Amino acid sequence: MPLKVDPDKAAKQWAIAKAVVEARPGTAILCGDESRVQLLPLVRDM
């Protein structure tokens, strides 16, 4: 699989960090990931 670098990676990571730092106690923070999920062959065969 070719290596790809997201040009907005740093900005996205800072936005997540800012949300965590500024969140009030008890706040749930959800982050979506756009990467493909690939299971190991051993797990896939189970």
PDB file of N, CA, C and O in Angstrom:
ATOM      1  N   MET A   1       0.851  -1.167   0.000  1.00  0.00           N
ATOM      2  CA  MET A   1       0.000   0.000   0.000  1.00  0.00           C
ATOM      3  C   MET A   1       0.900   1.234   0.000  1.00  0.00           C
ATOM      4  O   MET A   1       1.821   1.330   0.811  1.00  0.00           O
ATOM      5  N   PRO A   2       0.643   2.165  -0.892  1.00  0.00           N
ATOM      6  CA  PRO A   2       1.491   3.359  -0.952  1.00  0.00           C
ATOM      7  C   PRO A   2       1.309   4.224   0.291  1.00  0.00           C
ATOM      8  O   PRO A   2       0.224   4.312   0.865  1.00  0.00           O
ATOM      9  N   LEU A   3       2.399   4.852   0.678  1.00  0.00           N
ATOM     10  CA  LEU A   3       2.331   5.756   1.827  1.00  0.00           C
ATOM     11  C   LEU A   3       1.726   7.082   1.371  1.00  0.00           C
ATOM     12  O   LEU A   3       2.171   7.673   0.387  1.00  0.00           O
ATOM     13  N   LYS A   4       0.728   7.531   2.084  1.00  0.00           N
ATOM     14  CA  LYS A   4       0.087   8.801   1.759  1.00  0.00           C
ATOM     15  C   LYS A   4       0.158   9.695   2.984  1.00  0.00           C
ATOM     16  O   LYS A   4      -0.001   9.231   4.114  1.00  0.00           O
ATOM     17  N   VAL A   5       0.393  10.954   2.759  1.00  0.00           N
ATOM     18  CA  VAL A   5       0.463  11.918   3.853  1.00  0.00           C
ATOM     19  C   VAL A   5      -0.649  12.934   3.660  1.00  0.00           C
ATOM     20  O   VAL A   5      -0.781  13.535   2.594  1.00  0.00           O
ATOM     21  N   ASP A   6      -1.436  13.116   4.690  1.00  0.00           N
ATOM     22  CA  ASP A   6      -2.523  14.093   4.648  1.00  0.00           C
ATOM     23  C   ASP A   6      -1.933  15.480   4.880  1.00  0.00           C
ATOM     24  O   ASP A   6      -1.349  15.717   5.937  1.00  0.00           O
ATOM     25  N   PRO A   7      -2.065  16.394   3.938  1.00  0.00           N
ATOM     26  CA  PRO A   7      -1.498  17.729   4.130  1.00  0.00           C
ATOM     27  C   PRO A   7      -2.159  18.496   5.276  1.00  0.00           C
ATOM     28  O   PRO A   7      -1.587  19.464   5.778  1.00  0.00           O
ATOM     29  N   ASP A   8      -3.343  18.082   5.692  1.00  0.00           N
ATOM     30  CA  ASP A   8      -4.049  18.752   6.793  1.00  0.00           C
ATOM     31  C   ASP A   8      -3.888  18.017   8.122  1.00  0.00           C
ATOM     32  O   ASP A   8      -4.588  18.322   9.088  1.00  0.00           O
ATOM     33  N   LYS A   9      -2.975  17.058   8.177  1.00  0.00           N
ATOM     34  CA  LYS A   9      -2.816  16.222   9.376  1.00  0.00           C
ATOM     35  C   LYS A   9      -2.561  17.057  10.632  1.00  0.00           C
ATOM     36  O   LYS A   9      -3.227  16.853  11.647  1.00  0.00           O
ATOM     37  N   ALA A  10      -1.627  17.976  10.584  1.00  0.00           N
ATOM     38  CA  ALA A  10      -1.287  18.768  11.764  1.00  0.00           C
ATOM     39  C   ALA A  10      -2.477  19.603  12.232  1.00  0.00           C
ATOM     40  O   ALA A  10      -2.747  19.686  13.431  1.00  0.00           O
ATOM     41  N   ALA A  11      -3.183  20.218  11.297  1.00  0.00           N
ATOM     42  CA  ALA A  11      -4.345  21.046  11.663  1.00  0.00           C
ATOM     43  C   ALA A  11      -5.428  20.202  12.320  1.00  0.00           C
ATOM     44  O   ALA A  11      -6.060  20.638  13.282  1.00  0.00           O
ATOM     45  N   LYS A  12      -5.644  18.991  11.802  1.00  0.00           N
ATOM     46  CA  LYS A  12      -6.657  18.102  12.381  1.00  0.00           C
ATOM     47  C   LYS A  12      -6.258  17.667  13.785  1.00  0.00           C
ATOM     48  O   LYS A  12      -7.095  17.620  14.686  1.00  0.00           O
ATOM     49  N   GLN A  13      -4.970  17.348  13.974  1.00  0.00           N
ATOM     50  CA  GLN A  13      -4.504  16.925  15.294  1.00  0.00           C
ATOM     51  C   GLN A  13      -4.613  18.061  16.310  1.00  0.00           C
ATOM     52  O   GLN A  13      -4.982  17.833  17.462  1.00  0.00           O
ATOM     53  N   TRP A  14      -4.291  19.291  15.882  1.00  0.00           N
ATOM     54  CA  TRP A  14      -4.421  20.434  16.781  1.00  0.00           C
ATOM     55  C   TRP A  14      -5.888  20.697  17.132  1.00  0.00           C
ATOM     56  O   TRP A  14      -6.189  21.070  18.266  1.00  0.00           O
ATOM     57  N   ALA A  15      -6.792  20.509  16.186  1.00  0.00           N
ATOM     58  CA  ALA A  15      -8.222  20.714  16.461  1.00  0.00           C
ATOM     59  C   ALA A  15      -8.716  19.700  17.497  1.00  0.00           C
ATOM     60  O   ALA A  15      -9.517  20.039  18.369  1.00  0.00           O
ATOM     61  N   ILE A  16      -8.239  18.463  17.400  1.00  0.00           N
ATOM     62  CA  ILE A  16      -8.617  17.441  18.384  1.00  0.00           C
ATOM     63  C   ILE A  16      -8.045  17.804  19.752  1.00  0.00           C
ATOM     64  O   ILE A  16      -8.746  17.733  20.762  1.00  0.00           O
ATOM     65  N   ALA A  17      -6.775  18.190  19.782  1.00  0.00           N
ATOM     66  CA  ALA A  17      -6.140  18.559  21.059  1.00  0.00           C
ATOM     67  C   ALA A  17      -6.858  19.748  21.701  1.00  0.00           C
ATOM     68  O   ALA A  17      -7.069  19.765  22.914  1.00  0.00           O
ATOM     69  N   LYS A  18      -7.229  20.732  20.898  1.00  0.00           N
ATOM     70  CA  LYS A  18      -7.936  21.915  21.413  1.00  0.00           C
ATOM     71  C   LYS A  18      -9.285  21.525  22.002  1.00  0.00           C
ATOM     72  O   LYS A  18      -9.668  22.022  23.061  1.00  0.00           O
ATOM     73  N   ALA A  19     -10.011  20.631  21.316  1.00  0.00           N
ATOM     74  CA  ALA A  19     -11.316  20.187  21.818  1.00  0.00           C
ATOM     75  C   ALA A  19     -11.160  19.470  23.159  1.00  0.00           C
ATOM     76  O   ALA A  19     -11.984  19.642  24.057  1.00  0.00           O
ATOM     77  N   VAL A  20     -10.109  18.673  23.292  1.00  0.00           N
ATOM     78  CA  VAL A  20      -9.886  17.939  24.545  1.00  0.00           C
ATOM     79  C   VAL A  20      -9.541  18.904  25.669  1.00  0.00           C
ATOM     80  O   VAL A  20     -10.075  18.784  26.772  1.00  0.00           O
ATOM     81  N   VAL A  21      -8.661  19.853  25.406  1.00  0.00           N
ATOM     82  CA  VAL A  21      -8.223  20.796  26.437  1.00  0.00           C
ATOM     83  C   VAL A  21      -9.363  21.710  26.881  1.00  0.00           C
ATOM     84  O   VAL A  21      -9.478  22.035  28.063  1.00  0.00           O
ATOM     85  N   GLU A  22     -10.202  22.120  25.937  1.00  0.00           N
ATOM     86  CA  GLU A  22     -11.274  23.070  26.261  1.00  0.00           C
ATOM     87  C   GLU A  22     -12.566  22.411  26.730  1.00  0.00           C
ATOM     88  O   GLU A  22     -13.503  23.110  27.116  1.00  0.00           O
ATOM     89  N   ALA A  23     -12.633  21.103  26.706  1.00  0.00           N
ATOM     90  CA  ALA A  23     -13.870  20.404  27.097  1.00  0.00           C
ATOM     91  C   ALA A  23     -14.109  20.497  28.601  1.00  0.00           C
ATOM     92  O   ALA A  23     -13.181  20.470  29.409  1.00  0.00           O
ATOM     93  N   ARG A  24     -15.378  20.605  28.937  1.00  0.00           N
ATOM     94  CA  ARG A  24     -15.758  20.594  30.347  1.00  0.00           C
ATOM     95  C   ARG A  24     -15.703  19.159  30.871  1.00  0.00           C
ATOM     96  O   ARG A  24     -15.806  18.215  30.088  1.00  0.00           O
ATOM     97  N   PRO A  25     -15.543  18.984  32.175  1.00  0.00           N
ATOM     98  CA  PRO A  25     -15.534  17.628  32.741  1.00  0.00           C
ATOM     99  C   PRO A  25     -16.822  16.880  32.375  1.00  0.00           C
ATOM    100  O   PRO A  25     -17.916  17.443  32.424  1.00  0.00           O
ATOM    101  N   GLY A  26     -16.676  15.627  32.015  1.00  0.00           N
ATOM    102  CA  GLY A  26     -17.824  14.808  31.664  1.00  0.00           C
ATOM    103  C   GLY A  26     -18.208  14.878  30.194  1.00  0.00           C
ATOM    104  O   GLY A  26     -19.136  14.190  29.769  1.00  0.00           O
ATOM    105  N   THR A  27     -17.514  15.694  29.411  1.00  0.00           N
ATOM    106  CA  THR A  27     -17.816  15.829  27.983  1.00  0.00           C
ATOM    107  C   THR A  27     -17.243  14.646  27.215  1.00  0.00           C
ATOM    108  O   THR A  27     -16.097  14.255  27.437  1.00  0.00           O
ATOM    109  N   ALA A  28     -18.028  14.079  26.322  1.00  0.00           N
ATOM    110  CA  ALA A  28     -17.549  12.995  25.453  1.00  0.00           C
ATOM    111  C   ALA A  28     -17.067  13.609  24.142  1.00  0.00           C
ATOM    112  O   ALA A  28     -17.767  14.412  23.526  1.00  0.00           O
ATOM    113  N   ILE A  29     -15.872  13.225  23.729  1.00  0.00           N
ATOM    114  CA  ILE A  29     -15.302  13.726  22.476  1.00  0.00           C
ATOM    115  C   ILE A  29     -15.128  12.550  21.534  1.00  0.00           C
ATOM    116  O   ILE A  29     -14.436  11.584  21.854  1.00  0.00           O
ATOM    117  N   LEU A  30     -15.759  12.635  20.367  1.00  0.00           N
ATOM    118  CA  LEU A  30     -15.666  11.575  19.371  1.00  0.00           C
ATOM    119  C   LEU A  30     -14.848  12.070  18.185  1.00  0.00           C
ATOM    120  O   LEU A  30     -15.060  13.176  17.687  1.00  0.00           O
ATOM    121  N   CYS A  31     -13.921  11.247  17.746  1.00  0.00           N
ATOM    122  CA  CYS A  31     -13.087  11.586  16.591  1.00  0.00           C
ATOM    123  C   CYS A  31     -13.248  10.494  15.547  1.00  0.00           C
ATOM    124  O   CYS A  31     -13.052   9.316  15.849  1.00  0.00           O
ATOM    125  N   GLY A  32     -13.598  10.863  14.335  1.00  0.00           N
ATOM    126  CA  GLY A  32     -13.721   9.902  13.249  1.00  0.00           C
ATOM    127  C   GLY A  32     -12.387   9.726  12.536  1.00  0.00           C
ATOM    128  O   GLY A  32     -11.596  10.665  12.440  1.00  0.00           O
ATOM    129  N   ASP A  33     -12.145   8.538  12.047  1.00  0.00           N
ATOM    130  CA  ASP A  33     -10.910   8.246  11.328  1.00  0.00           C
ATOM    131  C   ASP A  33     -11.272   7.833   9.908  1.00  0.00           C
ATOM    132  O   ASP A  33     -12.109   6.952   9.709  1.00  0.00           O
ATOM    133  N   GLU A  34     -10.650   8.461   8.928  1.00  0.00           N
ATOM    134  CA  GLU A  34     -10.970   8.187   7.531  1.00  0.00           C
ATOM    135  C   GLU A  34     -10.101   7.091   6.922  1.00  0.00           C
ATOM    136  O   GLU A  34     -10.251   6.769   5.743  1.00  0.00           O
ATOM    137  N   SER A  35      -9.198   6.516   7.706  1.00  0.00           N
ATOM    138  CA  SER A  35      -8.303   5.504   7.145  1.00  0.00           C
ATOM    139  C   SER A  35      -9.023   4.178   6.950  1.00  0.00           C
ATOM    140  O   SER A  35     -10.033   3.893   7.594  1.00  0.00           O
ATOM    141  N   ARG A  36      -8.476   3.378   6.044  1.00  0.00           N
ATOM    142  CA  ARG A  36      -9.045   2.052   5.793  1.00  0.00           C
ATOM    143  C   ARG A  36      -8.707   1.123   6.943  1.00  0.00           C
ATOM    144  O   ARG A  36      -7.621   1.207   7.516  1.00  0.00           O
ATOM    145  N   VAL A  37      -9.612   0.259   7.274  1.00  0.00           N
ATOM    146  CA  VAL A  37      -9.377  -0.739   8.308  1.00  0.00           C
ATOM    147  C   VAL A  37      -9.090  -2.059   7.605  1.00  0.00           C
ATOM    148  O   VAL A  37      -9.889  -2.537   6.800  1.00  0.00           O
ATOM    149  N   GLN A  38      -7.942  -2.636   7.919  1.00  0.00           N
ATOM    150  CA  GLN A  38      -7.582  -3.921   7.332  1.00  0.00           C
ATOM    151  C   GLN A  38      -7.326  -4.907   8.463  1.00  0.00           C
ATOM    152  O   GLN A  38      -6.506  -4.655   9.346  1.00  0.00           O
ATOM    153  N   LEU A  39      -8.023  -6.012   8.430  1.00  0.00           N
ATOM    154  CA  LEU A  39      -7.842  -7.027   9.453  1.00  0.00           C
ATOM    155  C   LEU A  39      -6.742  -7.986   9.044  1.00  0.00           C
ATOM    156  O   LEU A  39      -6.523  -8.232   7.858  1.00  0.00           O
ATOM    157  N   LEU A  40      -6.050  -8.526  10.040  1.00  0.00           N
ATOM    158  CA  LEU A  40      -5.040  -9.529   9.764  1.00  0.00           C
ATOM    159  C   LEU A  40      -5.719 -10.782   9.226  1.00  0.00           C
ATOM    160  O   LEU A  40      -6.849 -11.075   9.615  1.00  0.00           O
ATOM    161  N   PRO A  41      -5.058 -11.531   8.337  1.00  0.00           N
ATOM    162  CA  PRO A  41      -5.674 -12.738   7.774  1.00  0.00           C
ATOM    163  C   PRO A  41      -6.145 -13.711   8.846  1.00  0.00           C
ATOM    164  O   PRO A  41      -7.186 -14.348   8.684  1.00  0.00           O
ATOM    165  N   LEU A  42      -5.407 -13.834   9.925  1.00  0.00           N
ATOM    166  CA  LEU A  42      -5.796 -14.741  11.001  1.00  0.00           C
ATOM    167  C   LEU A  42      -7.141 -14.333  11.610  1.00  0.00           C
ATOM    168  O   LEU A  42      -7.995 -15.184  11.863  1.00  0.00           O
ATOM    169  N   VAL A  43      -7.322 -13.061  11.839  1.00  0.00           N
ATOM    170  CA  VAL A  43      -8.568 -12.562  12.430  1.00  0.00           C
ATOM    171  C   VAL A  43      -9.703 -12.653  11.411  1.00  0.00           C
ATOM    172  O   VAL A  43     -10.834 -12.974  11.775  1.00  0.00           O
ATOM    173  N   ARG A  44      -9.415 -12.378  10.154  1.00  0.00           N
ATOM    174  CA  ARG A  44     -10.423 -12.383   9.109  1.00  0.00           C
ATOM    175  C   ARG A  44     -11.006 -13.797   8.937  1.00  0.00           C
ATOM    176  O   ARG A  44     -12.190 -13.939   8.631  1.00  0.00           O
ATOM    177  N   ASP A  45     -10.204 -14.821   9.127  1.00  0.00           N
ATOM    178  CA  ASP A  45     -10.662 -16.186   8.923  1.00  0.00           C
ATOM    179  C   ASP A  45     -11.472 -16.735  10.107  1.00  0.00           C
ATOM    180  O   ASP A  45     -12.068 -17.806   9.993  1.00  0.00           O
ATOM    181  N   MET A  46     -11.502 -16.042  11.204  1.00  0.00           N
ATOM    182  CA  MET A  46     -12.178 -16.558  12.402  1.00  0.00           C
ATOM    183  C   MET A  46     -13.681 -16.494  12.245  1.00  0.00           C
ATOM    184  O   MET A  46     -14.413 -16.886  13.153  1.00  0.00           O
TER     185      MET A  46
END
